[in-house]
């Protein structure tokens, strides 16, 4: 339960970060290609989120899960 909650928070953080560039993807439906730098940034964010999720899943004690610092994007 604790890991699940931490991972849900993690995914919410990355979802919020990805939402900043969603409009590029939506424009793609109108035939306007997103810049490669945006596509690369989004792919990197998804990869980073997956890595952090794996880190959380590898934690073995409650205290290590509680102490795990989620990223903070500003």
C-alpha positions as CSV (number, residue, x, y, z in Angstrom):
1,X,0.0,0.0,0.0
2,X,2.8,2.4,0.9
3,X,4.7,1.7,-2.3
4,X,1.5,2.0,-4.3
5,X,0.8,5.4,-2.9
6,X,4.4,6.6,-3.5
7,X,4.2,5.3,-7.1
8,X,0.9,7.0,-7.7
9,X,2.3,10.3,-6.5
10,X,5.4,9.8,-8.7
11,X,3.2,9.2,-11.8
12,X,1.1,12.3,-11.0
13,X,4.3,14.4,-10.8
14,X,5.4,13.1,-14.2
15,X,1.9,13.4,-15.7
16,X,1.9,17.1,-14.7
17,X,5.3,17.6,-16.3
18,X,4.2,15.9,-19.5
19,X,1.0,18.0,-19.7
20,X,3.2,21.0,-20.3
21,X,3.9,19.7,-23.8
22,X,0.6,17.9,-24.5
23,X,-0.4,20.6,-26.9
24,X,2.4,19.7,-29.3
25,X,1.1,16.1,-29.4
26,X,-2.5,17.3,-29.9
27,X,-1.4,19.5,-32.8
28,X,0.1,16.4,-34.4
29,X,-3.5,15.2,-34.9
30,X,-3.9,18.2,-37.2
31,X,-0.8,17.3,-39.2
32,X,1.6,19.7,-37.4
33,X,4.6,17.7,-36.3
34,X,6.0,18.2,-32.8
35,X,9.6,19.2,-32.7
36,X,12.0,16.3,-32.1
37,X,13.4,18.0,-29.0
38,X,9.9,17.9,-27.4
39,X,9.5,14.2,-28.4
40,X,12.9,13.4,-26.9
41,X,12.1,15.3,-23.7
42,X,8.8,13.4,-23.3
43,X,10.5,10.1,-23.9
44,X,13.2,11.0,-21.4
45,X,10.6,11.9,-18.8
46,X,8.7,8.6,-19.3
47,X,12.0,6.6,-19.0
48,X,13.0,8.6,-15.9
49,X,9.6,7.9,-14.3
50,X,9.9,4.1,-15.1
51,X,13.4,4.1,-13.5
52,X,12.2,5.8,-10.3
53,X,9.2,3.5,-10.1
54,X,11.7,0.5,-10.3
55,X,13.7,2.2,-7.5
56,X,10.6,2.4,-5.3
57,X,9.7,-1.2,-6.0
58,X,13.2,-2.2,-5.0
59,X,12.9,-0.6,-1.6
60,X,12.5,-3.2,1.2
61,X,11.6,-1.3,4.3
62,X,8.8,1.1,5.2
63,X,11.2,3.7,6.3
64,X,13.1,3.6,3.0
65,X,9.8,4.1,1.1
66,X,8.8,7.0,3.3
67,X,12.2,8.6,3.0
68,X,12.4,8.2,-0.8
69,X,12.4,11.7,-2.3
70,X,10.1,12.2,-5.2
71,X,11.3,14.7,-7.9
72,X,10.2,18.3,-7.8
73,X,9.7,20.1,-11.1
74,X,9.3,23.8,-11.0
